[in-house]
């Protein structure tokens, strides 16, 4: 990227999007941030904030004037509009970096990847392991006591810091050499959910421990949680069951290979977000 045309960050107020905006600014790039609610975006004054809704692709088209590169993640729990949004971007921008997701029940990751790589842009797809921020699903339980209850405690995951995802995305947005590539990102370690709770407790200075629930008990608990989308409950639990029954998790060095810095640990993530558990 050799000019100062803005880089468009769609879904900019989420955990990853906000990190990308921050890192692009720190590197000296002009940023245009897209959000459904521009008035509540709370970005610095040098970030251009504009409204756009992924469920209405025409609103994304209006954000693309003068843009060369676009970051896109898909926060919706249906992929029905993804192809239309990618087509809109491909007609106006040269480069697209897409953060894939396992949270779209009607569109597999492989289908997402095919949609993005087959649209004529310089495309990069990022396939992250489990987001470390997902441990905040336990925050209410941790505030209430020293027990975290859930299903599939033996499931190993490699939790990834949103700053590491953003660092890879920023390089794909701003450097050559990433076209047509899908990057699998993981954190530096594989931890069971039981071990994750222990790490959180160590950082917070509290003796947290895990209590195993059946799948049905966990399902009822999540459905009763007003902050958790009902449409994602079975997707999550089925995904956990499949992961537990599947092949062992393979860690990658992609974050270090691309950024030159090692992937951050869960301990580092909890240290950065300790206030969110209190």
N, C-alpha and C positions, 0 to 999 in steps of 0.2 A: 504494500500500500504506500504510494508515494505522494498522494495528494491529501488535501484536508477535507475531502467530502466526508460527511458524517457516517459513522457506522451505526446501523440500526439495531437496537436490542429490543426484541419483542418479549413480552412477559417480564418486564424489566424490574418489577418490584418484588419478585420472589427471591429466594435465597441465592440461587445461582445468578439470576439476572442482575441483581443489585451488585454482586461481586464483579461481574463483567463490566458494568458501568464504571465502578470504582477503579478497576485495573486499567481500563482503557484511558480514563482521565489521567491516571498517574503516569501513563506512558505517553501522554501528550496528544491523544486522538480526540477529535470532535465526536460527540455521542448524541444520538437522538434516541430517546427512551420511549417505548410504546407501552401504555398501560390503559386499562379500561377506565381508570379514575385518575386523570392527570392532576386534579386538585389535591389529592392525598398522596402523591408520589414522593414528596419530600426529598428531592434531589438538589444538589448545589446549583447555583444560578447559571453556570456555564453549560449545564446539560439541557438540551432542548427536549422538552416533554410534550408528547402528543397522544391523543386518544386513539385507541384501536381495539377491536374486539375480534378474537380469532373465530368466533362463531359466525361472524359476518365478514367474509373475505374482502368485500369492497372497502371496508374501513381500513384494512391493511394497505390496500393499493394507494390510498391517500397519504400514507406515511412515507412512501418510497421515493419521492422526488429528490433527485440529486444524490441518492445513496448508492454506494458501490458494493458494500458488504453487509450481510444481515446475519444476526444470531437469532435462532428460533428454538424455543422449547415448546412442548405441547402439554399445557396444564389441564386440558379438558379430559373427561373420562369417556369420550367417544372420539373416534378418528374420522368421522364422516366428512369433516371439512378440511382435513389436512391436505389432501391432494389439491383442492382449490386454492388454499393459501400458498402452497409451494409454487403452484403455477403463477399466481400473482407475483410472487417474489422473483421467479425466474424470468419474467418478462421485463423486469425493471432493474435487477441487480446482477452483478457479475459473480458474486461469491456468496455462498450460503453455508453456514455452520449450524447443524441441527443436533440438538441433544435428545437422543432417543429415550423412550420411557417404557417401562413394563406396566404402566398404570392405565393402558387403553385396552379394555377387553376385546373390542371388535377390530383391533389392528395390531398384529404381532410386531415384534421388533424387526423381523425380517421384511415384513411388508412396509414398515416405515422406512427402512433403509433403501428398499427398492424405489419407493416414491421419491426420495430425496436425490439419490444418485442418478435417476433417470430423467431429469428435467432440464438438462442443458446448461446448468450453472457449474462453476467451480465449487464442488460440494465436498463437505466433510461431515461425517456422522460420528458422534461421540456416544459410546455405549458405556454408561457408568455402572459400577456395582452399587450396592445399597447406599443411599444417602445417609450420612451420619446424623443429619437433622431429624431423621425418622425416630431417633431415640427420644425426641421430645413428645412422642405419643405417650410416653410413660411419665411425663412431668407432673401431671395431676396426682398420680399415685405416689410419686416421690415427695411431693409437697405434703401429702396426707400421712405418710408413714415411711417405714423402712422396708416394705415389701412391694415388689413389682410382680403382678400376676399376668400371665399370658400363656399361649400355646407354643409348642415347638421350641422349647428352651434349648434343646441340643443342636439347633440349626446354626451352622457356621455361616457368617457373613463377613465380607470385607467392606467395612464402612469407609466412606470417602468424604473428605471435607469439601464443602462447596467452593472454597477458595482454590482448591486444586483443579476441580472441573473448570472453573473460570479461567485459570491460568492456561490450560490447554486450549480452551476456546479462543482466548485472546490471540494466541499465537497462530491458530488456524485462520482467524479473521484478518490478521495483519501481515503474515509472512507467506511466501510462496512455498510450494512443496507438499501441500496437504490435500490436493485435489483428488477426489475419487477414493479417499481412504476412510475406513471405519476404525476408530480407535477404541479399544476396550480398556477402560480405566478401572483400577481397583485401589484400595488403600494398601498399606504396607503389611497388614496382618489379617488373619482370619480368626474371628472370635465367635463363640456361641453366644446366644442371647443371655445365658447365665453369666458368661464372662463379661459381656458388655455392661450388665448391671453392676457387676463388681468394680469395673473400671470407673464407672460414674460415681459410685460410692466412695472409692479411693480419692478421687479428685475433690469431691464435696466434703470429704472428711466424715462420712457417715457409713455405718455397716449395712448397706443395702443387700438384699438377697432376693432371689427369684422363687416364685411359687408357681408350679406348673398347673395349667388349666387344660381341660379337654378342648378339642376344637369347638364343640358346641358351646361350652361355657365362654370361650373367648369370643365366639361370634355374637352371643347375646350381649356381652360386655361392650363390644364395639358398636353394635346397633343402638345401644342405649346412650352412646356418646354423641352428643349433639354436634360436636366439632368434627366428627369423622363422617365422611360421606357414605351413606348406606350402600351406594352402588359399588363401592370399592372394597367392602368387607369380604365378600366371598372371593374376589379377585386376589386380595392379599393373602388370605388363609390358604386358598388353593395353590397360590404361588409358593408359599412357605412349604406346603406338603410336597410339592414337586421338587423343590430345591433339596429338601431333606432326603428324598428318595433318589435323587439324581447323582451324577458323578461328583467327585470332590472338587471343591472350589480351587481354581487356578489363579494365583496372583500374577499380576503383570508389572512391568517396570516402565510402562508407557509414560506416566507422569514425569518421572525422572528423565527419561529419554528425550522428551519434548521440551521440558522446562529447565532441565539442569538441576532441579531441586528435588529432594526425596518427597514422596507422598507423606502428608501429615497423618499422625496416628489418631485413634479415637481419644486417647488421653489429651492430645493437643486440642482436639475439637471441643471436648467437654470443658477444658480450661478456658477456651475462647467464649464458651456459651454458658458458663456456670450460673450466671444470673438468671437464665431462662428456666432453671430448675428450682428456683427459690421464690 
